[in-house]
């Protein structure tokens, strides 16, 4: 389990410790992970003593990760052990393959769960996916490290999940922000009582109106930020007056905010792309560009934790977005366009009530019902499609996320 004492240490001492660990990790990666060694060709680990030294290293982008995995399957030579030496091997959209270990709290999520008020006395309903994608295992690993009992709900089959959560006495929820609302509404419909008092959500934005609706039901709902590749990156904390501003960066990563498309750090407070170095000896990703946007939030958290804070998720550096916990990428819209012979398509993502909705406007002769079927097949999500009566804007945008995050 992650050490809570690390969260309140002197910031200068933290920096020294982080970069001591990083220098060791770079040397180990260069010796044992050929893909990472190639990425860090010419780098002298001994000179990476601070953030300026880190900023001189190349950025590893998700597209390059996919290319390396294709060239050196299955994990691109970016791990320090072979694929068969891991406990799990996951697949995320792309496809991108990620490893996982059953080492206690390997992804470090216990820190976020503890900060949300979840502990050994809780029965946790885990509504993240367990199959192919790693989210279910990632959060369960953190909950088990805290001594929680876990209901592995997974996704879908809402009625069965509500029945299990009610009958087994779930007191905490982990999953996407929207699905908790779905469960609560289904419980009302079924006449079931849910005893959930605490929630830790991720995989999509937690809109203020939705958080307030949970508060009104007596549920303290906090969010954390992580990825399948990196594990936990940052998390919200509780204070005397509710949720504290911003997200505290996890102790097992080094976070930089850089100008999108570059590796150049921006001044504190300026919005840029989140780049993360994870201190994981098995999967030592160094300067991994998440594609997410955020900014450093000045000052320390009122909760007493002393690490850097970020403002949370502030959109994407590219047009890729997240809908109901799933990434939707421009390449997928291109596949729908190609498959149906459309001349142009533009996906708009919005909110209706407390749910994400998608609308695909397109130019071409296909019927809307066929386009919607292709959306379900390619995006693995449902959405509406409509042939546009006017030419679509000539601005190069194929995904337009118009949801409001503040």
N, C-alpha and C positions, 0 to 999 in steps of 0.2 A: 504494500500500500504506500502511496506517496506520503512523504513526511510533512505534516502540517507546520512544523517549526520553520521550514524553509520559507514560508509565505511572509514572515515578518522580519526577515533578516535585513541587515544594512544593505542598501542598494549597491554601494561600492563593493562590498564583499561579494554580493551576488554576481556582479559583472566579472570579478576576478575568477570566481568559481566556474561560471559558465564558460569562459574562454579557456580555462585550463582543460575542462572537459572537451571543448570543441577541438583544441589542438590534438588531443589524444585521439579523438574520433576521426579527424582528417587523416592522421597517419595510419590508423587502422583501416580506414576505407581505402586508402591508396594501396595498402598491402593486400587486402582481402576482398575487395569489391571492384572487379575490373572495369565495370561501367562507370562507377563513380571515380575511379582512378583516371579514366580517360577524360571525364568531365573536368577534373581538377588537375589536368596535365600541367606541369611546371609550377604548381603551387608548393611553397615551402610552409609546412604547417607551423613551424616555430615562429613565424612572423605574424600569425593571425592572433594578435594579443588584445584587440579591441574591435569596436564596431567599424572603425575606419579600415582596419585590415580585412574584416569580413566583407565590407562593401566592395573590396577590390576583387572578390571571387566572382566567377560567372554565375548567372542565374540559371536554374534548371526549370524549364517550363513543362507543363503537362504534355504539350505536343512532342517535346523532345523525349519525355519519358515513354510515350507511346512508340516513338521511333526506335528507341533503344530496346524496348521489349520485343518489337518486331524483328530487330536485327539479332538479338541474343535472348531468345525466349527461355523461360516465360517471364523472368523478372528483370531483364535488361542488364544483368550484372551489377545491379545497384544494391544488392544485399551482401552481407558478409558470411552468409551460409547458403547452401543450395536450397532450391525450392522444397525438396523432399524432407528437409530438416525443420521445416515450420509445421506448426499444428494445423493451421488452416491456410487455404489459398482462395482468395476472393476474386470476383469479377465485378467491376463497375462499368457503367456505360463508356463506350469508346471503341473496343473494350480496353480497359486498363486492369491489370492484375495486381492485387495487393496481398502481402503475407500477413499472418497473424500468429501470435504465440499464446499458449495458455499460462505463461508466466503471470503471476498475480498482477492485475492492473497494468498490463503491458501498454495499454493506450492512455493510462493516467486519468481516466474519467472520475475516479473516486474523489478527486479534488473538487470538481464541479458539483458532484452530488452532495458532498458534505457542505459546501457553501450554500446550497439550496435548502439545507435543513434536513436532508435525508440521512438516516443512520440505521444502526443494527436492528432497531425495534420496528422498522418499516417492512411491509410487504409491498414490493415494487411491481407494478404492472408495466412490462416492457413492450411497447407497441412499435418498436423498430423492426425492420426486416432482418430475418435470420438466414435467408437463403441467397447464396451468391454474393450479395453485398454484405459488408461487415458491421453495419451499425448496431444490429441487435447484440452481437457478441461484444462489441466495444463497450457499450453501456452496461451490459450485464457484468462484464469483467470488473468494472468499477464498483457496481453495486455489491457484488459478491465479496470484494475486498473490504467493504464496510460491514459485512456480516448480514446483509439484507437477504430475505427470501425473495425470489424473483419468479414472477409469472411470465413465461416466454410467449407473449401474445402474438408477436409478429404483426403482419398487416392483413387487412381484410377481415371478412367473417365477423362483422361488428357485433351481431347478436351473441355469438359464442364468447367473444371477448368480454362483453359487458356481463354476461352471466358468470364467467369465471372470476372477473374482478369483484363482483358483488359477493358471490358465494365464498371466495377465498379471503375476503377482507382486505383488499388492496387499499393501502393508505397513501401510496405515492404513485405517480405516473411518470414514465419517460417515453418520449416519442415525438412526433411532429406536432407543432402548435395546433393545427386544425383538427387532428384526429381526436384529441381529448374532448373537444366540443361535440364531435360526432358521437362519441361514446356517451357523453352526458345526455344528449338529446335522445339517443336510443334507450338509455336507462329509464328516462321519463316515459317514453312510449311503452316500454315493457313493464312499467311499474316496479322497477328494481331500484335499490338504494346503493349508491356508491359512496364509500367512505374516504375518497381521495382528498387529502388536505394539502399535498405538496406536489409540484410538478417541475420537472426539468425538461425543457424542450429544445429541439434543434432541428436541422434539416430544412428550415424555411424561416421567413421572418415572423416574429411575434408582434403583430400589430397592436397598438395601444388599446384599441377598442376591445380586442379579443382578450388581452391581459386583464382589462378592467372587468370584463364579464366573468372571468375566473375569480377575480378578487371578490366580486359581488356574491359568488357562490361559496366563499370561504376557502378558496384554493390559492395558496401562494405559488405563483408561476414564475420561474426564472428560466433564462435561456443560456446555453453555452454554444461555443463555436469550435468546430473541429472538422476534420476531413478524413476520408478513408485512408489517405496516404500518411497523414501526420499524427492522427489521434487528436487529443485535446489541444486547442490553441489558446482559448481564453474563455472566461466564464463570469456570469453575474454573481453578485454577493448581496446578502441581506443586511440591512441596517435597522436601527430603531424605528425609522419612519418608513420602512419598506425597502424596495430594491434600490441599491446604491447606483449612482451614475456610472456608465461605462462598463467595460469588461476587463477583469484583471487577467493579465497574461499568465499562462501556466509556467511552472518552474522548470519544466523539461524542454522548453523551446526558447529560441531567440527570435523575436519578431522585429522585422524592419518594415517601414512604410516607404515605398519607392515610387518614383514617377512611372506611370504605366508605360509598358513597352521598354523600360530600361531597368538597370539595377541601381539607379542613383537614389539614395535616401532623400526624402523631402523634409523640410523643417517640421518640427512638432506642431500639430494642429492642422497641417495641410493634408487634404485628402489625397490618397495614393493607393497603390496596389500593395496588398499584404504579401510579404515574402517571409518564409518561415524556415529556420534551421532547427531540426529536431534532434535532440541528443538521445539517439536510440542506436545502440551498438549493433543491433541486428539489421536495421534498415536505416542507414545514416543519410537521410536526405539533407542536403546542404544548400541553402538559398533556393528553396522550392517556391516558385511563384504560384500562388493560389488562384489568381484571377479575380479575387474579391477586393473590394475597395473598403478602406477604413481610414482612420486618422488617430494619432496619439491624443489622448485626453490628459491635459496637464494635471499635476498634483497627485496625491495619494488617495486611495479609497478611504472613506470614513470607517470602513470595517477594520482598518488596521493593517491590511495587507500592503506591502511596500513595492510590489512589482509594477512595471509599466501597465497603464490602462489604455485600451483602445475604445473607440466610440461604438464598436459593434459593426455589424454588416451594413454597408452603405451602397450596395449595388455591385455590379460586375465591371471589371476593367475591359472586358470585351462584351459581345452581345449575348453570350451564354447567360442563362438565368435559371433559377430554381423554381419549380412549380410542384407543390404538394410533396416536397422533399426530393424530387427528381430533377436532375440537370436537363435542360432543353438547350440544344446547341444549334448554331447556324447550319452545321453540316447535316443535321437531321431534317431541317426545312428544305435544304437542297435535295436531299434524297426523296422527299415527298414530291417536290417539283419535278425531278427527273422521272420518277416512277409513273407519274400521271401525265407527263408531257405538258406541264403548266409553263407559261412563259415567265411568270413572276408570282411570288407569294410573300406575304408579310404577316407574321404572327403577333397579335397583341395580347399581352397578359394583364389582367385586371382583377379586381375583387368584386364579388357580389355577396353582400352580407359578410359572413366570416369565412368565405371560401374563395380559393383561387379559381379563375375561369380563363379559358383561352379562346380566341377567335382568330381564324385564319382567313384573311382576304386573299383572293388569288385572281390572276388573269389566265384564261384558258378555257377549253371546252369541256372539262370534266364536270361531272355532276357532284353536287355538294356531299351527297351521301357517300360517294366513293372517296372523296378527299377526307372526310371524317373517319372512314375506315382505315385509310392510310395513316392518319394521325395516331389512331389507337395502336396500329401495328409498329410504327416507327418510334413514336414518342412514349409509348406505353401509358398514355394518358388520354382522357376523353376531352374533346373540344368541339366547337362549332366551326363550320366552314361556310363561306359565302363567296360566290363569284362577284367580283367588283364591277360596278357599272361605270366607274371612272378609272383612268390609269392610276396605278399605285405610285406613290412618291418616288422620284428618281434620286434617292439619297443613300442608297447602298444598305439601308437597314432592313434586316429580315426578321428581327425579333425586337419588339417595342414593349418594354416593361413599364406600364404606366401606373403601377401600384405606388401608393404613398407610404413612406416608411417613417414618417415623423408626425 
